[in-house]
Amino acid sequence: MKPGEIQLKVWDVPVRLFHWALVLLFAFMIFSGKVKGDWMEWLMRAGCAILALVLFRILWGFAGSTHARFSSFLAGPSACIAFARKLLARAPAPSAGHNPLGGWMVLALLLALLFQTGTGLFANDDILIEGPLASLVTKARSDELTSWHYWNFNLLLALAAAHVAAVLYH
């Protein structure tokens, strides 16, 4: 740290725990989803844990500390465009917490994770495993939600890759 600079702690403990628990569970779900077999039961448990984490983070986005609140990092279109211009011009654009584009990425990731876990509750693999709520819908609806579950997984991978790339860029 340079003389005259102050150290600012932006992320509170709940946000940090949420983030790293989510990273570990997401990596575990990629592994268990690829291996399949007996690991599918663990994939469903991890999915339920991710659902709990996401629901917590949504609540924390309204009741948490300053930088955890959605109101502090969801910017309007003009702020996002201005930030993107500075980013493309390689001009400094410091911000405490999420920058305007990063704030929308957080929301996109949370919504995609919520959709993923929601569809997973009704999904099936046509062999051994059904989501805990699959029996509440028809087989055709379960199959449709399973298709959305698989499609959304690819979206989540793309969002996660973009998130990591942005972090590395900054």
C-alpha positions in Angstrom: 0.0 0.0 0.0 1.3 3.4 -0.9 1.6 6.3 1.6 -1.6 8.2 2.0 -3.8 5.3 0.8 -6.3 3.7 3.1 -7.3 0.1 3.3 -11.0 -0.5 2.7 -12.6 -3.9 3.4 -15.4 -4.2 0.9 -16.6 -7.8 1.2 -18.1 -8.8 4.5 -17.6 -12.3 5.9 -21.0 -13.7 4.8 -20.3 -12.6 1.2 -16.8 -14.2 1.2 -18.2 -17.4 2.7 -21.0 -17.5 0.2 -18.6 -16.9 -2.7 -16.1 -19.6 -1.8 -18.7 -22.1 -0.8 -20.4 -21.6 -4.1 -17.1 -22.0 -6.0 -16.4 -25.3 -4.3 -19.9 -26.6 -4.7 -20.1 -25.6 -8.3 -16.8 -27.3 -9.1 -18.0 -30.4 -7.2 -21.2 -30.4 -9.2 -19.3 -30.2 -12.5 -17.3 -33.2 -11.4 -20.2 -35.2 -10.1 -22.4 -34.4 -13.1 -19.7 -35.6 -15.5 -19.0 -38.8 -13.6 -22.7 -39.6 -13.0 -23.5 -43.0 -11.4 -23.5 -43.0 -7.6 -22.2 -39.4 -7.7 -25.7 -38.1 -8.9 -27.0 -38.4 -5.3 -24.2 -36.1 -4.2 -24.9 -33.8 -7.1 -28.5 -33.3 -5.9 -27.3 -32.6 -2.3 -24.8 -30.1 -3.6 -27.6 -28.5 -5.7 -29.8 -28.1 -2.6 -26.9 -26.5 -0.8 -26.4 -24.1 -3.7 -30.1 -23.3 -3.7 -29.8 -22.4 0.0 -26.7 -20.3 -0.7 -28.4 -18.4 -3.5 -31.5 -17.8 -1.4 -29.3 -16.5 1.4 -27.4 -14.2 -1.0 -30.6 -12.8 -2.4 -31.8 -12.0 1.1 -28.3 -10.6 2.0 -28.6 -8.4 -1.2 -31.4 -6.5 0.6 -30.4 -6.8 4.3 -26.6 -7.1 4.2 -23.7 -4.7 4.6 -23.3 -1.7 2.3 -21.4 -3.4 -0.5 -23.4 -6.6 -0.3 -26.7 -4.8 -1.1 -28.0 -4.8 -4.7 -28.8 -1.1 -4.4 -25.1 -0.4 -4.0 -23.9 -2.2 -7.1 -26.7 -2.4 -9.6 -26.1 0.7 -11.8 -28.3 2.1 -14.6 -27.5 1.8 -18.3 -25.7 5.1 -18.5 -23.3 4.1 -15.8 -22.7 0.8 -17.4 -22.0 2.4 -20.8 -19.7 5.0 -19.2 -17.8 2.3 -17.4 -17.5 0.1 -20.6 -16.1 3.1 -22.5 -13.5 3.7 -19.8 -12.7 0.0 -19.8 -12.2 -0.1 -23.6 -10.1 3.0 -23.4 -8.0 1.4 -20.7 -8.7 4.5 -18.5 -8.8 4.0 -14.7 -12.3 3.5 -13.4 -11.9 2.6 -9.7 -14.9 1.5 -7.7 -15.4 0.0 -4.3 -17.2 -3.3 -4.6 -18.6 -4.3 -8.0 -18.1 -2.0 -10.9 -21.3 -1.3 -12.9 -20.9 -4.2 -15.3 -19.8 -6.6 -12.5 -22.9 -5.8 -10.5 -25.1 -7.0 -13.4 -22.9 -10.1 -13.7 -23.6 -10.9 -10.1 -27.3 -10.7 -10.8 -27.0 -12.8 -13.9 -25.1 -15.5 -12.1 -27.5 -15.5 -9.2 -30.5 -15.8 -11.5 -28.9 -18.5 -13.6 -28.0 -20.4 -10.4 -31.6 -20.0 -9.1 -32.9 -21.3 -12.4 -30.4 -24.2 -12.4 -31.3 -25.3 -8.9 -35.0 -24.8 -9.5 -35.1 -26.9 -12.7 -32.9 -29.5 -10.9 -35.6 -30.0 -8.3 -37.9 -31.4 -11.1 -35.2 -33.0 -13.4 -34.6 -36.7 -14.0 -31.9 -38.7 -15.7 -34.3 -41.4 -17.0 -32.3 -44.1 -15.2 -31.8 -43.7 -11.4 -32.3 -40.2 -10.2 -35.1 -37.8 -10.0 -35.1 -34.4 -8.4 -37.0 -34.2 -5.1 -40.0 -32.5 -6.7 -40.1 -34.5 -10.0 -43.1 -36.5 -8.8 -45.1 -33.3 -8.6 -45.1 -32.8 -12.4 -45.7 -35.0 -15.4 -42.9 -37.0 -16.9 -43.1 -34.8 -20.0 -42.8 -31.7 -17.9 -39.9 -33.2 -16.0 -38.1 -34.0 -19.3 -38.7 -30.5 -20.5 -37.2 -29.0 -17.2 -34.3 -31.5 -17.5 -33.6 -30.1 -21.0 -33.6 -26.5 -19.6 -31.4 -27.7 -16.7 -28.8 -29.0 -19.2 -29.0 -25.9 -21.4 -28.7 -23.6 -18.5 -25.6 -25.4 -17.2 -23.8 -24.3 -20.4 -25.0 -20.8 -19.8 -23.6 -21.0 -16.2 -20.2 -22.2 -17.5 -20.1 -19.3 -19.9 -21.0 -16.8 -17.2 -18.5 -18.3 -14.8 -15.8 -18.1 -17.5 -16.6 -14.5 -18.2 -16.6 -13.7 -14.5 -13.2 -15.3 -14.0 -11.8 -13.6 -17.1 -13.0 -10.2 -15.9 -11.5 -10.7 -12.5 -8.1 -11.7 -14.1 -8.3 -8.7 -16.4 -8.8 -6.3 -13.5 
